[in-house]
Amino acid sequence: MTHDLSPFYRPRSVAVVGAGDRPTSSGGAVLHLLEQSGFVGEIVPVNPKGGTIRNLLVRTSLRELAKPVDLCVIVIRPDLILDAVRDAIATGHKNLLILPGGFAEGAEEGKKRDAELRALAADSGIVIAGPNCAGIIHLTGKGQPTGMAATFLRGLPPGPDLQGRSIAMVSQSGALAEEIVAKSNEIGIPVGTVVSVGNAMQIGVADHLRHLADDDGIGAILLYIESPGDQEAFRKAARAAAAKKPVVALIGGRTAVGGAAALAHTGSAALDDKAAAAFARDCCMVRVTSLSRMLLAARGFARFPLGIGGRALILSNSGGPGVLCADQCLIDGMAMPPLPAAMAKRLRDALPQEATVSNPIDLLADAREDRFGLAFESAMAEGAGTYDAVLMIHVVPFMVDPVPVVARLADLARTAKVPVMHAMMGTLPGKDQLFATMTQAGVPIFNDIEAMAETAGILAAYPPLRAAAR
């Protein structure tokens, strides 16, 4: 059965059952982040103590409301939750987000509580997200996000970029959802939607995939899963989503020890490494095998939402880094075609004899903006049709001022015919400004050449999967 998830992502009114004034309490954190998210609808705190919280009138129970709200967020002790659900049913509320645990994942008392909650849902037709989850964050807008955050995570992600596009993350782990929020702020990834599915009593990963696939503001969907549940339903939802946008899957529990831990965590058997790879491929998902690679995928797809082609040109001013970058490109499935004859001739005629005119190109350590500019222009002209991406490496020696080099490359990159990425190495005075110059030109920039190559490989994996999903 599919559910309309609009009330969970874009409610017009929200009741917080268990609302508190202290930001360090669960109910206080939910209320605080709901306000911080820029939520423009009605907020109704519910607490038996009554009074006011943050200048909002507190209802002592849901039964005091004149009409039902779009979404009830329940954040009270597990032993009180069933009574709150009965209050919600009695007053016509249809959509409940239950954050606390104490249900199927718990001991005998929790399992009994879980069975009672399921029975209430079946008899009444209410829709439950959770329980035992960290909540839902959904930020929209351009640069100054508004939206909804029904969560007790520690903070909010950055929200959409200046074009209004963002990355979504759906997770079977609240801790990893928290980490995505933290790292997206640290690195500057425009994550706008973070979903913790918890026990997924009625709404699972596949349901969120279906909803997010239809959201034009979401450029890519990140998944952390340990068990996909109904594999056929998941496969159908994932392929439908992948036909529209990248779906990046980190599947936990691929080793024997990890699988045992996953079983204890979710109560479901995980997929071993071989099965996880086959399942991801069958679902047309871009599979990553670490959190760090998931973050690289998020950075890359935030800039290139349709991915890139699989033929790379490495443009460097140092041999060793070019070698390592080439190794990583090939390991990650990229091809590295040789230079077209016209491009090779142009570079040989203009560069010092010691320069390496092949792929990777080595402009030599003392290369300044003239050499970098020449090689870039040649890649766009004579290299057009041969390369799908240019990976630039700039090692900064003491005798070269990096500012004019970066300025020249940023200027050229603004009108580049193919995707461009850039990595800088060495001691970099004014590093933040150098990185900002490239970022403002639309160029993803890296401290790590291998991370840049990994990102390119991840992005190149998507177009064939998208074609297969269609």
N, C-alpha and C positions, 0 to 999 in steps of 0.2 A: 504494500500500500504506500502510495506517495503522498506527501503532505506539502501544503503551501507553507514555505518557510519565511514568507515576507514578514509576518509579525515578529519573527526572531531577529531579523536583520534590519527592518525598517518599521518598527512599531511607532504608532502615534502617541501612545500612552503606556507607561510602565509603572507597575506597583512593585515595590521592594519589600517583601515580607521578611522582617527581621532587620529592617533599616536601623542604623545607629548613628551616633554623632561622632564617635571616635574613628578616625581613619585607620587605626590599628586593629579595629574589630572587623570581622568579615562583612557585616551589614553596613558598617561605616565606609569600608573600602568600596563596596559596590556603589553606594550612593555618591561617594566622592568622584569615582571614575565616570559614572554616568553623567555627572555634571561637567567633568573635565572634557568629555568627548564632544561637547557642544550640542548635546541632545536638545532639540527645540520643542519636543512634545511635553505632555503632562507627566510629572513625576509624583507618585503617590507613596510616601513612606508608610509602612504598616508595622506597628509595634504595640503590644498590649499596654505599654506605659502611656501612650497618647502624647499630647503636648505638641511641640513643634521641633523640627530638626532642619537647620539651614533655611529658616524662614518658610518651611513647608509644613502644612498642617498634617499631623500624623493620625492615621486611622488605627483604631485598636484591633481591627480585623478586616478582612475583605468583605465581610457582610455589611460593613458600614458604607460601602461605595454605592452610589446611586445607579451606576451603570458599570459594566465590566470594562477593564482596560485591555489593550491589545496583548500585553505580555506581563505575566506575573513571574518575577524573579524570587525564588525562595531560598533564603540563606539563614536557616534556623537549625536548632539541634535535630538530629535525625528522628528522635522519638516524638517530636512535635510536627513533623512534616505531613504525616497522613491526615491529621486534623486540618492543617492549612489547605491541603488538596481538597478535602471535603468542603471546606468553606468556598474554595474557588469554584467547584462544581455547582454548589448551591446557588451561587450568584452569577452564573452564566459565563465565567471565564473559560476560555478555550485553550490557551497556549501557556504552558508552564516551563520555565527554565529552572531546574533544581540543581543547585551547586553542591551541597554537602554529600558526603558518602554515607556509608552505613546501610548499604543495600546488598545486592547480589555479591559484591566483592568481600562482604564481611562474614561474620560467623553465623550461627544458626538464627539468631535474632534478626540479623540483617537480611538473610534469605527470606524469612517469613515476612518482613516488612516489604521486601521487593515483590513478593507474590501478591500482597494486598494492594500495592500501588498499581501493579499491572491489571489487577481485577477492576480497580476504580477507573483506570483509563479505558479499559475495554467496555465497561458498562456505560460510561458517560460520553465517550467520544472526544475527550480532551487529548491534546498533543503534548508530549513531554520530551524536552531535550535534557540530557543528563540521565540520571543523577550522577554524582561523583565526578564533577567536571569543574574546570576553571572558568567556564562561561564563554561568551561570544563578544567580540569587538568587531564593529563594522564602521569604518570611517570613509566618508566620501568628500567630494569637493576638490578644489584646485588650490593647493598651497596652504589653505587655512581650513583644515578638515572639520567637518561636522559629522555627526552620526550617532552611534549608540555603542556603549560599552557596558554590558552587563557581566561584570567579572570582578574577581578579587585578585587578579594579577597585580604586580607592583606598579605597573605604569602602562602607558599607551605607546603603540608604534608610531612612526612619523606620519603615517597617512599618505594619501596619493601625491604624485608629483605635480608639477605645474600644469601638466596637460590633463590632470584628473584621472590618471591611470595608476593602478596599484597592484601589489602582489597579495595573494591570499594564502593563508596557511591553515590547514585542517589537521588536527593532531589527536592521536590516541594517548598522548602524554601531556599532562598539564605543565610539567617541568620544561619540556621542549618547547611548548608554546611560549612559556616565559622567556626562554633563551632567545627565541626568534624576535620577541619584542625588544629584548636588551640589545642584541646584535644589530638589528635593523636601525636602531638609534645610533649605535656606535659607528657603524659603517656607512650609514646613509642610504639604506635600501627603502624604497617607498612601499613598505608593508602597510596595508590599510585594514585588512581583515584577518583576524586570528580566531580560530574556533577550536575549543576543546570539547571532544565528543563524550568523554567519560564513559559511562556504562552503555550508552547508546540504546536505552530501553526501547525507544521508538524511532529515533532519528540517528542514523549512522553516517559514516563517511560518504557512502554512495548518495545519500539524500543531499548532503551539502555539496557534493560534486555537481549534481543536477542543477541545483540552485545557482551556484557560482558560474557554471558554464554559460548561463543566460545573462549574466551581468556584464555589460559591455565595459564597465569601468575596471574590471579585473583583467589584467594582462596575462597572468600565469597563476597556477594553483600549486602550492607545495603540500605534500602529504607526508605525515609520519604515521605509519601503520605497523602493527604487529600481526594482526589477523584481519583479513578483509571481510570476514563474515560470509554472507551469501556471495560466493565467488561469481556466479553468473550475473546477479544484479549489479555487483560492483563492476564487473567487466563491461557491461552494457553502459553504465553511467560514465566510466572512465573513458571509453572509446568515443562516446558522444561528446564529452568535454574536450578530449584531445583533438578532435576534428576542428575545434574552434580556437583553442589556446593550449599552451604547454601545460602538461600535468607532470610534475616532478615528484617521484616517489622515493622516500627513504624507508625501506622495509626492515624493521628491527627483528632480531631473533634468528638470524641466518646461520648461526653456529649452534652447536649442541648446547653449550652453556647458556648462550643468549636465548635460545629457544625455550629452555627450561625457565629462565627468568621471565620471558614474555608470557608463558603459560600462567605463572604465578601472578603476573601483573594484570592481564586481561581476562584470564580464565579460558582462553582459546589457544589452540595450537598454532604456532608460527610456521612460516615457510622456510625451509633450508635454503642455502645460497642458490643452488641450481634451480629449485622451484621458484624462488623469488625472482630470479632473472627471467625465467620463462613466463611467469605471470605478468611481470611488468611489460615485457615485450608484447604479449597477447593483448594487454590492456592499452597498448600504444602509449605507455607512460615512459618518460625519460627517467631511468633508474639511476640514483646516486647511492653510494655506499657509506657515506659519512655525513655528519652534520656540516662539516666545513665545505664539502662539495655542494650540499644543498644551498648554503649561503652564496657560493659562487654562482650557482644556477639562478638564484634570486637576483643577484646583481646583473648578470648577463641578460636575462629575459626582461628585466625592468627597462633595459635600453633597446634590446632587439627582440621584441615579443614574438616574432615569427621565426626566431632562430637565424642561423646563417648557413651558407653552403660549406662543403667540407674541404675546400682547397685553400691552404694558407700560404702566405708569403711572410717570412720573418725578416724584418728590417732592423738591423742592429749596428751598434758601433763597437762591439766587442765580441770576440770569437767564442769564448767559453759560455757566456750566457746564451748566445745563439744556439750552440750545440745542445745545451740542456733544454731550451725551449723546443727545439726540433724534436728531441727525444720524446718529450711529453706530448707534443702534438701527435706524433705517430702512435704512441701508446694509447692515446684517446681516440684514435680512429681518423684523424685528419690526414689528408694527402698533402704533399709538398711538391708541386710540379716545378720543373726547372724553369729558369727565366726564359721568356720568349726571346728569339734572336734579336729583335729590334731593341728590346729593353737592355739586353746584355751589351749590345754595341754602344748604346748611348751611355751606359754607366762606365764601360771600359774607357771610352774616349774622354770622360770628364773626371774620373776618380784617380787617386794616386795608384801607382802600379801595385803597391802592397795590399790594396783593398781586395776583398773577396767578392767577386762578381758571380754569385750563384745564390741558391736558396738554401740556407740563410745568407743574406747580404751582410758583409762586415765593412762598415764605412771607416773603420779605425777609430781609436780612442779620441783623437784630437778633432773629430768631426764636429763642425759647427752648423749653423742654420743653413749654410749654402749647400753642403753635402746632403744633409737630411732632407732639405727641400727638394733638391734635384731627384733624389731617390724616390721620394713620395710622389712627385709629379710623374715620374716615369712609371711607377706602379699603377697610377690612375690612367695613364695614357696607353703605353705599350703593354702593360700588364692587364688591361681591361679584358675580361672574358676568360682569363687564365686563372685568376684568383678570386675567391669569395670573401676573403678577409685579410687584412694587413695587421700583423702583430709587431708593434714597434718596441724596441728595447733601447733605452737611453742610459748608458753608464756615464756618470759625470765625473771626469778627472779634475784635478785642482786647476789646470790651466785653461779650462773652458767655462765660460759663463753660461749656465743652463737657461737663463731667462729668454734670450733671443731664440734659442732652439725651440723651446716649448711654445713660445709665441708663434713662431713660424708654422710649426706642426699643427697647433690648434687652429690657426687660420685656414690652413689647407684642409684640415679634417672636416670643417663645417660644410664643405661642398664635396666631400669624398663620395665616389661612386660605389664603394663597397664598405662594409663595416670595418671600423678601425678600433683597435685597443692599444694601450700604451703601458709599459712598465718602466719604472725608474729605479736605478740602483746606485749605491754609493752614499757618501756623506752629502746630504742635500740641505744646505742652508736655504731657508725660505721654502721648505718642502710644502707646507700647507698651501701657499699661494701658487706654487707650480702645479700641484694637484688640482687646485680649484680652476686654474686656467684651462686645463684639459677637460675637466668635468663640465665646465660651462660651454665647451665646444661640443659636448655630447659624446665624449670619448671616455669609456670606462678606463680607470687608471689603477695600476697595481704596484705594490711594493715587491711582489714576488713573480718572477718570470714563469715559474711552473704553474702558479695559480692562474695566470693569464692564459696559458696554453690549455689547462684543464677547463677553464671557462669556455674557450673556443670549442673544445671537443664536446662539451655538454650541449652547447647551443647547436652544434652541427648535427647532433643526434635527433633533434626534433623534426625537421622537415620530412624525412622519410616516414616517421611515425604518424605525422599529421596526414600524409598522403594515404597511408594504410588505414587510418581511422575513417576516412571519407568514403 
